[in-house]
């Protein structure tokens, strides 16, 4: 690989900030793991504390892996590789999009009680109507 292929898309100042946040995140997960480990050794420690003590370092490893993958994507983008995540279909018979008649159009309400009315949040209206009906029936 040439030096250009290894070029980092971020200036040094940005990378230092990124590394600082990465280091802070990893150190935080290790401190939390240590804290849970100490809790497990206390007299009131449970196996849940042991589980957390083993889980926190995995989160730290996740931060490192996610950062490395992010940098790989950014390096590829900076080097001009704009390949889509999904390959284009090779044959013209493959379906690439839904036709317009498959899904209902926005704003189209056919009749009351239809599927579109199921998603209408009218709790406030119903509560107000119930309160008004109660007040109308109260003597006073």
N, CA, C and O atoms as CSV, one atom per row, in Angstrom:
chain,resi,resn,atom,element,x,y,z
A,1,UNK,N,N,0.834,-1.176,0.000
A,1,UNK,CA,C,0.000,0.000,0.000
A,1,UNK,C,C,0.879,1.239,0.000
A,1,UNK,O,O,1.923,1.286,0.651
A,2,UNK,N,N,0.445,2.211,-0.725
A,2,UNK,CA,C,1.219,3.440,-0.785
A,2,UNK,C,C,0.920,4.317,0.425
A,2,UNK,O,O,-0.015,4.070,1.186
A,3,UNK,N,N,1.734,5.330,0.572
A,3,UNK,CA,C,1.545,6.259,1.695
A,3,UNK,C,C,0.208,6.991,1.558
A,3,UNK,O,O,-0.424,7.309,2.566
A,4,UNK,N,N,-0.232,7.264,0.322
A,4,UNK,CA,C,-1.492,7.960,0.091
A,4,UNK,C,C,-2.681,7.113,0.539
A,4,UNK,O,O,-3.676,7.651,1.027
A,5,UNK,N,N,-2.585,5.786,0.375
A,5,UNK,CA,C,-3.675,4.897,0.785
A,5,UNK,C,C,-3.811,4.872,2.303
A,5,UNK,O,O,-4.898,4.619,2.821
A,6,UNK,N,N,-2.709,5.133,3.025
A,6,UNK,CA,C,-2.732,5.125,4.474
A,6,UNK,C,C,-3.037,6.508,5.051
A,6,UNK,O,O,-3.059,6.673,6.271
A,7,UNK,N,N,-3.270,7.489,4.204
A,7,UNK,CA,C,-3.483,8.866,4.649
A,7,UNK,C,C,-4.704,8.954,5.559
A,7,UNK,O,O,-5.775,8.433,5.247
A,8,UNK,N,N,-4.515,9.621,6.682
A,8,UNK,CA,C,-5.600,9.817,7.630
A,8,UNK,C,C,-6.393,11.048,7.202
A,8,UNK,O,O,-5.799,12.087,6.914
A,9,UNK,N,N,-7.727,10.956,7.155
A,9,UNK,CA,C,-8.534,12.076,6.671
A,9,UNK,C,C,-8.657,13.221,7.667
A,9,UNK,O,O,-9.165,14.284,7.311
A,10,UNK,N,N,-8.206,13.033,8.903
A,10,UNK,CA,C,-8.360,14.055,9.920
A,10,UNK,C,C,-7.015,14.690,10.245
A,10,UNK,O,O,-5.996,13.998,10.262
A,11,UNK,N,N,-6.994,15.991,10.502
A,11,UNK,CA,C,-5.749,16.617,10.943
A,11,UNK,C,C,-5.361,16.118,12.336
A,11,UNK,O,O,-6.184,15.552,13.056
A,12,UNK,N,N,-4.118,16.332,12.697
A,12,UNK,CA,C,-3.584,15.828,13.960
A,12,UNK,C,C,-4.380,16.348,15.156
A,12,UNK,O,O,-4.611,15.603,16.109
A,13,UNK,N,N,-4.796,17.591,15.123
A,13,UNK,CA,C,-5.546,18.186,16.234
A,13,UNK,C,C,-6.859,17.415,16.471
A,13,UNK,O,O,-7.226,17.146,17.615
A,14,UNK,N,N,-7.554,17.068,15.395
A,14,UNK,CA,C,-8.810,16.326,15.516
A,14,UNK,C,C,-8.543,14.919,16.018
A,14,UNK,O,O,-9.295,14.400,16.843
A,15,UNK,N,N,-7.477,14.297,15.526
A,15,UNK,CA,C,-7.146,12.945,15.980
A,15,UNK,C,C,-6.795,12.923,17.462
A,15,UNK,O,O,-7.135,11.971,18.166
A,16,UNK,N,N,-6.115,13.970,17.944
A,16,UNK,CA,C,-5.770,14.031,19.368
A,16,UNK,C,C,-7.044,14.108,20.206
A,16,UNK,O,O,-7.141,13.455,21.245
A,17,UNK,N,N,-8.021,14.900,19.761
A,17,UNK,CA,C,-9.292,14.989,20.476
A,17,UNK,C,C,-10.011,13.638,20.440
A,17,UNK,O,O,-10.552,13.194,21.453
A,18,UNK,N,N,-10.015,12.988,19.280
A,18,UNK,CA,C,-10.655,11.678,19.168
A,18,UNK,C,C,-9.995,10.665,20.090
A,18,UNK,O,O,-10.681,9.912,20.781
A,19,UNK,N,N,-8.663,10.643,20.104
A,19,UNK,CA,C,-7.941,9.708,20.960
A,19,UNK,C,C,-8.198,10.016,22.434
A,19,UNK,O,O,-8.288,9.106,23.259
A,20,UNK,N,N,-8.316,11.301,22.759
A,20,UNK,CA,C,-8.590,11.678,24.147
A,20,UNK,C,C,-9.945,11.143,24.589
A,20,UNK,O,O,-10.074,10.582,25.677
A,21,UNK,N,N,-10.956,11.319,23.740
A,21,UNK,CA,C,-12.278,10.790,24.085
A,21,UNK,C,C,-12.268,9.265,24.140
A,21,UNK,O,O,-12.898,8.670,25.015
A,22,UNK,N,N,-11.557,8.637,23.214
A,22,UNK,CA,C,-11.464,7.176,23.235
A,22,UNK,C,C,-10.780,6.704,24.514
A,22,UNK,O,O,-11.244,5.769,25.166
A,23,UNK,N,N,-9.671,7.361,24.869
A,23,UNK,CA,C,-8.962,6.988,26.099
A,23,UNK,C,C,-9.850,7.208,27.323
A,23,UNK,O,O,-9.868,6.377,28.231
A,24,UNK,N,N,-10.585,8.323,27.355
A,24,UNK,CA,C,-11.477,8.595,28.490
A,24,UNK,C,C,-12.566,7.531,28.590
A,24,UNK,O,O,-12.900,7.086,29.688
A,25,UNK,N,N,-13.122,7.122,27.443
A,25,UNK,CA,C,-14.175,6.110,27.453
A,25,UNK,C,C,-13.635,4.769,27.938
A,25,UNK,O,O,-14.283,4.091,28.735
A,26,UNK,N,N,-12.451,4.384,27.462
A,26,UNK,CA,C,-11.873,3.094,27.867
A,26,UNK,C,C,-11.488,3.128,29.341
A,26,UNK,O,O,-11.724,2.162,30.066
A,27,UNK,N,N,-10.899,4.231,29.785
A,27,UNK,CA,C,-10.522,4.342,31.197
A,27,UNK,C,C,-11.771,4.310,32.081
A,27,UNK,O,O,-11.765,3.696,33.148
A,28,UNK,N,N,-12.837,4.970,31.633
A,28,UNK,CA,C,-14.087,4.957,32.406
A,28,UNK,C,C,-14.635,3.539,32.521
A,28,UNK,O,O,-15.085,3.137,33.594
A,29,UNK,N,N,-14.604,2.782,31.437
A,29,UNK,CA,C,-15.120,1.412,31.515
A,29,UNK,C,C,-14.245,0.545,32.423
A,29,UNK,O,O,-14.760,-0.314,33.139
A,30,UNK,N,N,-12.925,0.763,32.401
A,30,UNK,CA,C,-12.053,-0.012,33.284
A,30,UNK,C,C,-12.259,0.368,34.747
A,30,UNK,O,O,-12.214,-0.489,35.630
A,31,UNK,N,N,-12.485,1.659,34.999
A,31,UNK,CA,C,-12.772,2.087,36.380
A,31,UNK,C,C,-14.097,1.504,36.868
A,31,UNK,O,O,-14.205,1.081,38.019
A,32,UNK,N,N,-15.089,1.483,36.007
A,32,UNK,CA,C,-16.367,0.890,36.385
A,32,UNK,C,C,-16.227,-0.611,36.627
A,32,UNK,O,O,-16.865,-1.163,37.523
A,33,UNK,N,N,-15.393,-1.264,35.829
A,33,UNK,CA,C,-15.150,-2.694,36.044
A,33,UNK,C,C,-14.456,-2.921,37.391
A,33,UNK,O,O,-14.804,-3.845,38.125
A,34,UNK,N,N,-13.481,-2.080,37.707
A,34,UNK,CA,C,-12.780,-2.202,38.990
A,34,UNK,C,C,-13.739,-1.986,40.161
A,34,UNK,O,O,-13.693,-2.700,41.163
A,35,UNK,N,N,-14.612,-0.977,40.010
A,35,UNK,CA,C,-15.597,-0.690,41.054
A,35,UNK,C,C,-16.526,-1.891,41.267
A,35,UNK,O,O,-16.802,-2.267,42.406
A,36,UNK,N,N,-17.011,-2.497,40.163
A,36,UNK,CA,C,-17.885,-3.661,40.295
A,36,UNK,C,C,-17.131,-4.859,40.874
A,36,UNK,O,O,-17.706,-5.659,41.612
A,37,UNK,N,N,-15.852,-4.981,40.542
A,37,UNK,CA,C,-15.039,-6.065,41.085
A,37,UNK,C,C,-14.915,-5.907,42.600
A,37,UNK,O,O,-15.029,-6.881,43.344
A,38,UNK,N,N,-14.677,-4.663,43.054
A,38,UNK,CA,C,-14.613,-4.412,44.494
A,38,UNK,C,C,-15.958,-4.671,45.171
A,38,UNK,O,O,-16.009,-5.196,46.283
A,39,UNK,N,N,-17.041,-4.301,44.496
A,39,UNK,CA,C,-18.371,-4.550,45.051
A,39,UNK,C,C,-18.618,-6.057,45.188
A,39,UNK,O,O,-19.248,-6.502,46.148
A,40,UNK,N,N,-18.123,-6.830,44.232
A,40,UNK,CA,C,-18.319,-8.276,44.286
A,40,UNK,C,C,-17.571,-8.883,45.480
A,40,UNK,O,O,-18.034,-9.854,46.080
A,41,UNK,N,N,-16.414,-8.306,45.817
A,41,UNK,CA,C,-15.638,-8.817,46.940
A,41,UNK,C,C,-16.150,-8.333,48.286
A,41,UNK,O,O,-15.748,-8.865,49.321
A,42,UNK,N,N,-17.037,-7.328,48.297
A,42,UNK,CA,C,-17.632,-6.879,49.559
A,42,UNK,C,C,-18.532,-7.964,50.117
A,42,UNK,O,O,-18.852,-8.941,49.439
A,43,UNK,N,N,-18.933,-7.775,51.366
A,43,UNK,CA,C,-19.786,-8.784,51.996
A,43,UNK,C,C,-21.172,-8.834,51.365
A,43,UNK,O,O,-21.825,-9.877,51.399
A,44,UNK,N,N,-21.628,-7.736,50.795
A,44,UNK,CA,C,-22.953,-7.746,50.169
A,44,UNK,C,C,-22.878,-7.857,48.645
A,44,UNK,O,O,-23.863,-7.577,47.962
A,45,UNK,N,N,-21.735,-8.257,48.107
A,45,UNK,CA,C,-21.584,-8.407,46.661
A,45,UNK,C,C,-22.329,-9.621,46.141
A,45,UNK,O,O,-22.455,-10.633,46.830
A,46,UNK,N,N,-22.821,-9.509,44.916
A,46,UNK,CA,C,-23.560,-10.605,44.295
A,46,UNK,C,C,-22.881,-10.993,42.988
A,46,UNK,O,O,-21.924,-10.356,42.547
A,47,UNK,N,N,-23.399,-12.049,42.386
A,47,UNK,CA,C,-22.864,-12.451,41.086
A,47,UNK,C,C,-23.221,-11.448,39.997
A,47,UNK,O,O,-22.593,-11.425,38.939
A,48,UNK,N,N,-24.218,-10.629,40.253
A,48,UNK,CA,C,-24.533,-9.564,39.303
A,48,UNK,C,C,-23.363,-8.580,39.232
A,48,UNK,O,O,-23.026,-8.100,38.150
A,49,UNK,N,N,-22.741,-8.276,40.377
A,49,UNK,CA,C,-21.570,-7.408,40.380
A,49,UNK,C,C,-20.422,-8.043,39.596
A,49,UNK,O,O,-19.703,-7.355,38.872
A,50,UNK,N,N,-20.256,-9.350,39.745
A,50,UNK,CA,C,-19.220,-10.048,38.977
A,50,UNK,C,C,-19.516,-9.964,37.491
A,50,UNK,O,O,-18.608,-9.754,36.687
A,51,UNK,N,N,-20.771,-10.126,37.119
A,51,UNK,CA,C,-21.138,-10.012,35.706
A,51,UNK,C,C,-20.826,-8.641,35.151
A,51,UNK,O,O,-20.291,-8.516,34.050
A,52,UNK,N,N,-21.165,-7.598,35.921
A,52,UNK,CA,C,-20.849,-6.245,35.477
A,52,UNK,C,C,-19.344,-6.024,35.401
A,52,UNK,O,O,-18.861,-5.341,34.497
A,53,UNK,N,N,-18.605,-6.594,36.339
A,53,UNK,CA,C,-17.152,-6.448,36.337
A,53,UNK,C,C,-16.544,-7.060,35.075
A,53,UNK,O,O,-15.540,-6.568,34.562
A,54,UNK,N,N,-17.149,-8.121,34.585
A,54,UNK,CA,C,-16.666,-8.732,33.350
A,54,UNK,C,C,-17.233,-8.042,32.106
A,54,UNK,O,O,-16.642,-8.112,31.029
A,55,UNK,N,N,-18.363,-7.387,32.258
A,55,UNK,CA,C,-19.024,-6.747,31.120
A,55,UNK,C,C,-18.386,-5.419,30.752
A,55,UNK,O,O,-18.272,-5.108,29.566
A,56,UNK,N,N,-17.965,-4.621,31.735
A,56,UNK,CA,C,-17.439,-3.287,31.445
A,56,UNK,C,C,-16.205,-3.304,30.543
A,56,UNK,O,O,-16.125,-2.473,29.639
A,57,UNK,N,N,-15.239,-4.205,30.740
A,57,UNK,CA,C,-14.109,-4.227,29.800
A,57,UNK,C,C,-14.540,-4.549,28.364
A,57,UNK,O,O,-13.905,-4.100,27.410
A,58,UNK,N,N,-15.619,-5.326,28.212
A,58,UNK,CA,C,-16.119,-5.596,26.864
A,58,UNK,C,C,-16.625,-4.323,26.204
A,58,UNK,O,O,-16.461,-4.140,24.998
A,59,UNK,N,N,-17.241,-3.442,26.989
A,59,UNK,CA,C,-17.653,-2.150,26.448
A,59,UNK,C,C,-16.438,-1.340,26.004
A,59,UNK,O,O,-16.471,-0.683,24.963
A,60,UNK,N,N,-15.367,-1.387,26.795
A,60,UNK,CA,C,-14.133,-0.684,26.406
A,60,UNK,C,C,-13.576,-1.224,25.106
A,60,UNK,O,O,-13.129,-0.454,24.256
A,61,UNK,N,N,-13.596,-2.542,24.937
A,61,UNK,CA,C,-13.130,-3.146,23.685
A,61,UNK,C,C,-14.032,-2.724,22.535
A,61,UNK,O,O,-13.559,-2.476,21.426
A,62,UNK,N,N,-15.333,-2.643,22.800
A,62,UNK,CA,C,-16.257,-2.190,21.767
A,62,UNK,C,C,-15.916,-0.771,21.307
A,62,UNK,O,O,-15.939,-0.491,20.108
A,63,UNK,N,N,-15.602,0.124,22.241
A,63,UNK,CA,C,-15.235,1.489,21.858
A,63,UNK,C,C,-14.029,1.493,20.936
A,63,UNK,O,O,-13.995,2.240,19.958
A,64,UNK,N,N,-13.046,0.669,21.238
A,64,UNK,CA,C,-11.834,0.619,20.407
A,64,UNK,C,C,-12.157,0.074,19.023
A,64,UNK,O,O,-11.720,0.641,18.021
A,65,UNK,N,N,-12.913,-1.012,18.951
A,65,UNK,CA,C,-13.271,-1.615,17.661
A,65,UNK,C,C,-14.123,-0.653,16.836
A,65,UNK,O,O,-13.913,-0.515,15.631
A,66,UNK,N,N,-15.080,0.010,17.475
A,66,UNK,CA,C,-15.935,0.954,16.758
A,66,UNK,C,C,-15.117,2.124,16.224
A,66,UNK,O,O,-15.351,2.573,15.102
A,67,UNK,N,N,-14.168,2.622,17.003
A,67,UNK,CA,C,-13.320,3.729,16.539
A,67,UNK,C,C,-12.472,3.292,15.350
A,67,UNK,O,O,-12.337,4.032,14.375
A,68,UNK,N,N,-11.904,2.103,15.428
A,68,UNK,CA,C,-11.075,1.618,14.310
A,68,UNK,C,C,-11.911,1.452,13.034
A,68,UNK,O,O,-11.454,1.798,11.944
A,69,UNK,N,N,-13.119,0.930,13.167
A,69,UNK,CA,C,-13.990,0.755,12.006
A,69,UNK,C,C,-14.393,2.113,11.439
A,69,UNK,O,O,-14.434,2.294,10.222
A,70,UNK,N,N,-14.691,3.068,12.320
A,70,UNK,CA,C,-15.025,4.423,11.884
A,70,UNK,C,C,-13.872,5.036,11.102
A,70,UNK,O,O,-14.087,5.656,10.059
A,71,UNK,N,N,-12.652,4.868,11.598
A,71,UNK,CA,C,-11.491,5.425,10.897
A,71,UNK,C,C,-11.288,4.733,9.551
A,71,UNK,O,O,-10.877,5.371,8.582
A,72,UNK,N,N,-11.572,3.439,9.486
A,72,UNK,CA,C,-11.455,2.719,8.211
A,72,UNK,C,C,-12.440,3.289,7.186
A,72,UNK,O,O,-12.075,3.520,6.033
A,73,UNK,N,N,-13.683,3.514,7.606
A,73,UNK,CA,C,-14.682,4.091,6.705
A,73,UNK,C,C,-14.287,5.489,6.261
A,73,UNK,O,O,-14.420,5.832,5.086
A,74,UNK,N,N,-13.803,6.294,7.191
A,74,UNK,CA,C,-13.410,7.662,6.849
A,74,UNK,C,C,-12.197,7.671,5.918
A,74,UNK,O,O,-12.121,8.506,5.017
A,75,UNK,N,N,-11.254,6.757,6.122
A,75,UNK,CA,C,-10.097,6.662,5.225
A,75,UNK,C,C,-10.544,6.274,3.815
A,75,UNK,O,O,-10.071,6.840,2.830
A,76,UNK,N,N,-11.452,5.313,3.725
A,76,UNK,CA,C,-11.961,4.908,2.415
A,76,UNK,C,C,-12.671,6.068,1.729
A,76,UNK,O,O,-12.495,6.288,0.531
A,77,UNK,N,N,-13.470,6.806,2.484
A,77,UNK,CA,C,-14.198,7.937,1.906
A,77,UNK,C,C,-13.234,9.035,1.455
A,77,UNK,O,O,-13.434,9.650,0.407
A,78,UNK,N,N,-12.194,9.279,2.245
A,78,UNK,CA,C,-11.214,10.308,1.890
A,78,UNK,C,C,-10.406,9.915,0.654
A,78,UNK,O,O,-9.944,10.780,-0.090
A,79,UNK,N,N,-10.239,8.622,0.439
A,79,UNK,CA,C,-9.489,8.152,-0.726
A,79,UNK,C,C,-10.366,7.987,-1.953
A,79,UNK,O,O,-9.916,7.468,-2.975
A,80,UNK,N,N,-11.611,8.422,-1.861
A,80,UNK,CA,C,-12.476,8.431,-3.032
A,80,UNK,C,C,-13.286,7.181,-3.242
A,80,UNK,O,O,-13.908,7.033,-4.294
A,81,UNK,N,N,-13.307,6.291,-2.305
A,81,UNK,CA,C,-14.102,5.079,-2.457
A,81,UNK,C,C,-15.508,5.359,-1.963
A,81,UNK,O,O,-15.763,5.347,-0.758
A,82,UNK,N,N,-16.404,5.607,-2.875
A,82,UNK,CA,C,-17.787,5.933,-2.535
A,82,UNK,C,C,-18.718,4.782,-2.894
A,82,UNK,O,O,-19.867,5.012,-3.272
A,83,UNK,N,N,-18.242,3.560,-2.783
A,83,UNK,CA,C,-19.055,2.397,-3.136
A,83,UNK,C,C,-20.235,2.294,-2.177
A,83,UNK,O,O,-20.084,2.509,-0.975
A,84,UNK,N,N,-21.403,1.966,-2.706
A,84,UNK,CA,C,-22.568,1.835,-1.820
A,84,UNK,C,C,-22.456,0.592,-0.950
A,84,UNK,O,O,-21.725,-0.344,-1.272
A,85,UNK,N,N,-23.180,0.597,0.142
A,85,UNK,CA,C,-23.159,-0.541,1.060
A,85,UNK,C,C,-23.867,-1.752,0.456
A,85,UNK,O,O,-23.554,-2.892,0.800
A,86,UNK,N,N,-24.820,-1.505,-0.443
A,86,UNK,CA,C,-25.559,-2.585,-1.085
A,86,UNK,C,C,-25.243,-2.543,-2.576
A,86,UNK,O,O,-25.295,-1.483,-3.200
A,87,UNK,N,N,-24.920,-3.688,-3.133
A,87,UNK,CA,C,-24.576,-3.744,-4.555
A,87,UNK,C,C,-25.809,-3.486,-5.416
A,87,UNK,O,O,-26.928,-3.834,-5.042
A,88,UNK,N,N,-25.586,-2.877,-6.560
A,88,UNK,CA,C,-26.672,-2.634,-7.514
A,88,UNK,C,C,-27.123,-3.972,-8.104
A,88,UNK,O,O,-26.306,-4.873,-8.293
A,89,UNK,N,N,-28.418,-4.104,-8.394
A,89,UNK,CA,C,-28.878,-5.357,-9.005
A,89,UNK,C,C,-28.268,-5.517,-10.395
A,89,UNK,O,O,-28.067,-4.545,-11.124
A,90,UNK,N,N,-27.983,-6.759,-10.736
A,90,UNK,CA,C,-27.332,-7.012,-12.013
A,90,UNK,C,C,-28.320,-7.203,-13.155
A,90,UNK,O,O,-28.022,-6.853,-14.296
A,91,UNK,N,N,-29.478,-7.750,-12.862
A,91,UNK,CA,C,-30.442,-7.962,-13.937
A,91,UNK,C,C,-31.542,-6.906,-13.866
A,91,UNK,O,O,-31.888,-6.445,-12.778
A,92,UNK,N,N,-32.086,-6.526,-15.000
A,92,UNK,CA,C,-33.144,-5.511,-14.995
A,92,UNK,C,C,-34.463,-6.027,-14.412
A,92,UNK,O,O,-35.356,-5.231,-14.123
A,93,UNK,N,N,-34.599,-7.348,-14.234
A,93,UNK,CA,C,-35.836,-7.909,-13.688
A,93,UNK,C,C,-35.918,-7.812,-12.167
A,93,UNK,O,O,-36.991,-8.005,-11.595
A,94,UNK,N,N,-34.800,-7.516,-11.505
A,94,UNK,CA,C,-34.820,-7.425,-10.050
A,94,UNK,C,C,-35.557,-6.163,-9.626
A,94,UNK,O,O,-35.410,-5.103,-10.235
A,95,UNK,N,N,-36.347,-6.297,-8.576
A,95,UNK,CA,C,-37.101,-5.154,-8.068
A,95,UNK,C,C,-36.162,-4.292,-7.227
A,95,UNK,O,O,-35.493,-4.791,-6.322
A,96,UNK,N,N,-36.119,-3.007,-7.530
A,96,UNK,CA,C,-35.255,-2.103,-6.780
A,96,UNK,C,C,-36.044,-1.101,-5.956
A,96,UNK,O,O,-35.485,-0.482,-5.050
A,97,UNK,N,N,-37.327,-0.924,-6.246
A,97,UNK,CA,C,-38.138,-0.016,-5.454
A,97,UNK,C,C,-39.587,-0.475,-5.470
A,97,UNK,O,O,-40.002,-1.236,-6.344
A,98,UNK,N,N,-40.345,-0.007,-4.500
A,98,UNK,CA,C,-41.760,-0.350,-4.425
A,98,UNK,C,C,-42.546,0.516,-5.385
A,98,UNK,O,O,-42.231,1.691,-5.578
A,99,UNK,N,N,-43.560,-0.061,-5.981
A,99,UNK,CA,C,-44.421,0.755,-6.829
A,99,UNK,C,C,-45.298,1.636,-5.943
A,99,UNK,O,O,-45.493,1.329,-4.767
A,100,UNK,N,N,-45.818,2.707,-6.486
A,100,UNK,CA,C,-46.564,3.680,-5.692
A,100,UNK,C,C,-47.912,3.146,-5.200
A,100,UNK,O,O,-48.473,3.689,-4.248
A,101,UNK,N,N,-48.438,2.100,-5.825
A,101,UNK,CA,C,-49.744,1.600,-5.406
A,101,UNK,C,C,-49.669,0.553,-4.287
A,101,UNK,O,O,-50.710,0.065,-3.845
A,102,UNK,N,N,-48.478,0.198,-3.824
A,102,UNK,CA,C,-48.347,-0.807,-2.782
A,102,UNK,C,C,-48.750,-0.234,-1.425
A,102,UNK,O,O,-49.480,-0.881,-0.674
A,103,UNK,N,N,-48.284,0.965,-1.108
A,103,UNK,CA,C,-48.573,1.579,0.177
A,103,UNK,C,C,-49.591,2.693,0.009
A,103,UNK,O,O,-49.640,3.325,-1.045
A,104,UNK,N,N,-50.408,2.947,1.029
A,104,UNK,CA,C,-51.370,4.050,0.919
A,104,UNK,C,C,-50.637,5.385,0.890
A,104,UNK,O,O,-49.568,5.532,1.481
A,105,UNK,N,N,-51.217,6.342,0.204
A,105,UNK,CA,C,-50.621,7.662,0.110
A,105,UNK,C,C,-50.821,8.410,1.412
A,105,UNK,O,O,-51.785,8.159,2.135
A,106,UNK,N,N,-49.925,9.319,1.713
A,106,UNK,CA,C,-50.046,10.110,2.934
A,106,UNK,C,C,-51.278,10.992,2.881
A,106,UNK,O,O,-51.628,11.541,1.836
A,107,UNK,N,N,-51.923,11.116,4.021
A,107,UNK,CA,C,-53.075,11.987,4.121
A,107,UNK,C,C,-54.357,11.392,3.581
A,107,UNK,O,O,-55.398,12.050,3.594
A,108,UNK,N,N,-54.302,10.171,3.110
A,108,UNK,CA,C,-55.524,9.572,2.574
A,108,UNK,C,C,-56.219,8.788,3.673
A,108,UNK,O,O,-55.725,7.747,4.105
A,109,UNK,N,N,-57.352,9.280,4.122
A,109,UNK,CA,C,-58.174,8.595,5.128
A,109,UNK,C,C,-59.444,8.152,4.428
A,109,UNK,O,O,-60.211,8.966,3.915
A,110,UNK,N,N,-59.645,6.851,4.419
A,110,UNK,CA,C,-60.797,6.348,3.688
A,110,UNK,C,C,-62.079,6.513,4.500
A,110,UNK,O,O,-62.965,7.270,4.104
A,111,UNK,N,N,-62.186,5.821,5.619
A,111,UNK,CA,C,-63.397,5.895,6.429
A,111,UNK,C,C,-63.009,5.671,7.887
A,111,UNK,O,O,-61.932,5.156,8.187
A,112,UNK,N,N,-63.886,6.058,8.765
A,112,UNK,CA,C,-63.618,5.915,10.190
A,112,UNK,C,C,-63.527,4.431,10.538
A,112,UNK,O,O,-64.268,3.613,9.993
A,113,UNK,N,N,-62.620,4.091,11.444
A,113,UNK,CA,C,-62.432,2.701,11.828
A,113,UNK,C,C,-61.442,1.988,10.937
A,113,UNK,O,O,-61.196,0.796,11.117
A,114,UNK,N,N,-60.876,2.687,9.991
A,114,UNK,CA,C,-59.895,2.093,9.094
A,114,UNK,C,C,-58.542,2.006,9.809
A,114,UNK,O,O,-58.396,2.499,10.927
A,115,UNK,N,N,-57.578,1.393,9.177
A,115,UNK,CA,C,-56.265,1.203,9.786
A,115,UNK,C,C,-55.600,2.532,10.106
A,115,UNK,O,O,-54.831,2.608,11.064
A,116,UNK,N,N,-55.865,3.574,9.344
A,116,UNK,CA,C,-55.252,4.867,9.601
A,116,UNK,C,C,-55.727,5.448,10.927
A,116,UNK,O,O,-54.977,6.171,11.584
A,117,UNK,N,N,-56.974,5.143,11.339
A,117,UNK,CA,C,-57.500,5.666,12.589
A,117,UNK,C,C,-56.904,4.964,13.808
A,117,UNK,O,O,-56.978,5.495,14.916
A,118,UNK,N,N,-56.325,3.806,13.628
A,118,UNK,CA,C,-55.741,3.085,14.740
A,118,UNK,C,C,-54.573,3.870,15.317
A,118,UNK,O,O,-54.321,3.811,16.521
A,119,UNK,N,N,-53.864,4.600,14.478
A,119,UNK,CA,C,-52.679,5.313,14.908
A,119,UNK,C,C,-52.963,6.744,15.334
A,119,UNK,O,O,-52.030,7.495,15.617
A,120,UNK,N,N,-54.222,7.137,15.386
A,120,UNK,CA,C,-54.571,8.483,15.810
A,120,UNK,C,C,-54.613,8.523,17.329
A,120,UNK,O,O,-55.307,7.727,17.960
A,121,UNK,N,N,-53.870,9.449,17.911
A,121,UNK,CA,C,-53.824,9.584,19.364
A,121,UNK,C,C,-54.850,10.621,19.781
A,121,UNK,O,O,-54.612,11.824,19.677
A,122,UNK,N,N,-55.978,10.151,20.248
A,122,UNK,CA,C,-57.044,11.061,20.634
A,122,UNK,C,C,-57.370,10.935,22.123
A,122,UNK,O,O,-58.505,11.174,22.532
A,123,UNK,N,N,-56.392,10.566,22.918
A,123,UNK,CA,C,-56.625,10.404,24.353
A,123,UNK,C,C,-57.001,11.725,25.016
A,123,UNK,O,O,-57.879,11.754,25.879
A,124,UNK,N,N,-56.346,12.818,24.624
A,124,UNK,CA,C,-56.675,14.105,25.232
A,124,UNK,C,C,-58.101,14.521,24.893
A,124,UNK,O,O,-58.827,15.021,25.752
A,125,UNK,N,N,-58.500,14.315,23.643
A,125,UNK,CA,C,-59.855,14.676,23.239
A,125,UNK,C,C,-60.878,13.857,24.020
A,125,UNK,O,O,-61.872,14.399,24.503
A,126,UNK,N,N,-60.633,12.538,24.145
A,126,UNK,CA,C,-61.565,11.682,24.880
A,126,UNK,C,C,-61.611,12.041,26.353
A,126,UNK,O,O,-62.684,12.010,26.956
A,127,UNK,N,N,-60.466,12.385,26.954
A,127,UNK,CA,C,-60.434,12.782,28.358
A,127,UNK,C,C,-61.201,14.086,28.563
A,127,UNK,O,O,-61.934,14.236,29.541
A,128,UNK,N,N,-61.027,15.032,27.630
A,128,UNK,CA,C,-61.750,16.297,27.727
A,128,UNK,C,C,-63.253,16.074,27.608
A,128,UNK,O,O,-64.027,16.670,28.358
A,129,UNK,N,N,-63.673,15.226,26.678
A,129,UNK,CA,C,-65.092,14.929,26.520
A,129,UNK,C,C,-65.655,14.254,27.757
A,129,UNK,O,O,-66.776,14.561,28.165
A,130,UNK,N,N,-64.911,13.349,28.360
A,130,UNK,CA,C,-65.372,12.671,29.572
A,130,UNK,C,C,-65.496,13.662,30.721
A,130,UNK,O,O,-66.458,13.612,31.487
A,131,UNK,N,N,-64.505,14.580,30.844
A,131,UNK,CA,C,-64.554,15.578,31.903
A,131,UNK,C,C,-65.749,16.512,31.713
A,131,UNK,O,O,-66.437,16.847,32.677
A,132,UNK,N,N,-65.994,16.930,30.472
A,132,UNK,CA,C,-67.139,17.805,30.192
A,132,UNK,C,C,-68.461,17.091,30.478
A,132,UNK,O,O,-69.399,17.709,30.979
A,133,UNK,N,N,-68.541,15.806,30.167
A,133,UNK,CA,C,-69.764,15.053,30.438
A,133,UNK,C,C,-69.977,14.904,31.931
A,133,UNK,O,O,-71.110,15.001,32.404
A,134,UNK,N,N,-68.904,14.668,32.687
A,134,UNK,CA,C,-69.000,14.561,34.140
A,134,UNK,C,C,-69.457,15.887,34.746
A,134,UNK,O,O,-70.310,15.917,35.633
A,135,UNK,N,N,-68.875,16.984,34.252
A,135,UNK,CA,C,-69.241,18.299,34.793
A,135,UNK,C,C,-70.688,18.649,34.446
A,135,UNK,O,O,-71.361,19.331,35.219
A,136,UNK,N,N,-71.169,18.191,33.297
A,136,UNK,CA,C,-72.554,18.492,32.897
A,136,UNK,C,C,-73.546,17.713,33.763
A,136,UNK,O,O,-74.664,18.179,33.984
A,137,UNK,N,N,-73.156,16.541,34.254
A,137,UNK,CA,C,-74.058,15.724,35.051
A,137,UNK,C,C,-73.975,16.004,36.546
A,137,UNK,O,O,-74.833,15.554,37.305
A,138,UNK,N,N,-72.955,16.741,36.980
A,138,UNK,CA,C,-72.801,17.029,38.411
A,138,UNK,C,C,-73.812,18.094,38.822
A,138,UNK,O,O,-74.004,19.082,38.114
A,139,UNK,N,N,-74.448,17.890,39.957
A,139,UNK,CA,C,-75.376,18.940,40.436
A,139,UNK,C,C,-74.565,20.087,41.027
A,139,UNK,O,O,-73.576,19.865,41.725
A,140,UNK,N,N,-74.971,21.254,40.755
A,140,UNK,CA,C,-74.237,22.280,41.429
A,140,UNK,C,C,-74.449,23.609,40.944
A,140,UNK,O,O,-73.859,24.557,41.463
